């Protein structure tokens, strides 16, 4: 607010461009008057306006009790100057806050000519009135100047015009003489909350001077919260502010302090211990509980966008309850404002209360007894109607209900199988905050389809009761959601039924199924047990037809289904040695096939038993039309290797 004041300054033209000598004769002058002239001449000499002076008294006499002189007065080097015109003056203060010519300057229009100061007039008459003037100006004294600046003199700018010169300004001209701003302040004082947002109306402000306690001022703030303090003396004050709150209030006052008049005037506001608090309820995963009901000191609000705001709350302890989905999840005390241990430093952050509450997600996974997920319909019964949920279908068996109060919930899961024509269910009590499993009496059946030699059977079609699956590379058929009972198993492979059987399901099962699929591994031997290379043709069900037209000593074939297997074995020349027609399972049991082939050995001796060397032997195969011959060795022997069993004629020469 501040206050207007008045300043007066005497301005004198002391221009001195040349000096002259001056004298004056007095026929009759009183002694006291002559002494005064001498005194004033000394003043001018001391001021440098004259170089010197002298007084000569010619005669003296007395008359009527007075003494008179006849005298001559001489002044030497008397200043003589030009007159100037003062157009305007500006007073300004160099205050630390918002000082300077523009912010703290006050201009006065003068437009007056001042003659140069005449020392002779001063010596003779005691004044030179045509060379001086008094300038009076209104100045504004703000309320916020610092205490030591009360004695800070203003500066003076003078706009002048010398005869024959252009106008110019004498800047920052020093001002001499006593100066003081009166020791009181007039200002507006606004009473606000701690944040400086809300202005308080109806607050009682008591200002008591510390030194003089009888000097007390009392105010009631109007609608805008601002009171006017008129001429508050400098000093320190006890300030107390009283205000009635609708919330719980431990003390009747909302501010106690000992500021100075300067503190109050320079700030213009008093921030009280009324806080604007923000209550932010969060769940256990730090997510906002949007729409939670907050009851603070009995006042109910909802956490819009996750925040409940209460304004102008007094410092102290306050009650708070928070409800989420009809369940109380917080009931306690909140300390607001300064506290020596809880909150020794009060900042805006102290007005925000982030409360992590007992609220979390209810997560349940429905599985069969083997751990596989199953689709179910969930029914959840909570502690209040708002927390009851019906007919929540989950295809993968996962139930996720977000942000539930942490308490006990009864959960029921129902699975109905249209394939098996029955429904099963399971139920239990669960709490939010962890992943739980609900196991239904539904089983998992893993059937690993193998050949008779335990090799995985790929792409087999497996039927368990009414449900069929096709195996992959690992030969696995995994049936989920199988109710308890006895089921038929049938395995088809390449349109052939390779297995039929039954299985009892009373829990989750993993079982290997060996089918009528065989591996055949055969070695070809002569009747004497030697390996014999031969040609062959093999046929079996599912279109298996294998012809080997190069000599082999063994034969292998995989994944041969049960049925009739036909194996024909030939010599190099195409002579059929043997043909086997039997069940493939029987052929799979065989390891070797003995062929009608063996070595034919001859020994020729004389009647006394002595070997005949070089005897020629001729052998003719009567069935196959082949002829063999050779000579006996020194032992009288001759051997034909790998001869087919047949009818032979022998001739010895």
Secondary structure, DSSP 8 states (H G I E B T S, - for coil): --EEEEEEEEEE----SEEEEEEEEEEEEEHHHHHHHHHHHHHHHHHTSSSEEEEEEEEEEEETTEEEEEEEEEEEEEEE---EEEEEEEEE---TTT-STTTSEEEEEEEEEE----HHHHHHHS--GGGEEEEEEEEEE-TT--GGGGG---EEEEEEEETTS--EEEEEE---S-----SEEEEEEEEE-TTS--B-SS-EEEEEESS-TT-EEEEE--TT-EEEEEEEESSBEEEEEE---SS--SSSEEEEE--BHHHHHHH-EEE-SEEEEEEEEE-TTS-B-TT-EEEETTEEEE-BTTBEEEEEEESEEEEEEEEETTEEEEEEEEEES-BTTTBSS--GGGGEEEEE-SEEEEEEEEE-TTS-B--EEEEEE-SSGGG-EEEEEETTSEEEEEEEESS-EEEEEEEEETTTTEEEEEEEEE-TTSEEEEE-S-EEEEEEEE-TTS-B-TT-EEEETTEEEE--TT-EEEEEEE-SEEEEEEEEETTEEEEEEEEEESS-EEEEEE-SEEEEEEEEE-TTS-B--EEEEEEETTTEEEEEEEEESEEEEEEEESSEEEEEEE-TT--EEEEEEEEHHHHHH--EEE-SEEEEEEE-B-TTS-B-TT-EEEEEETTTTEEEEEE--TTSEEEEEEEES--EEEEE-
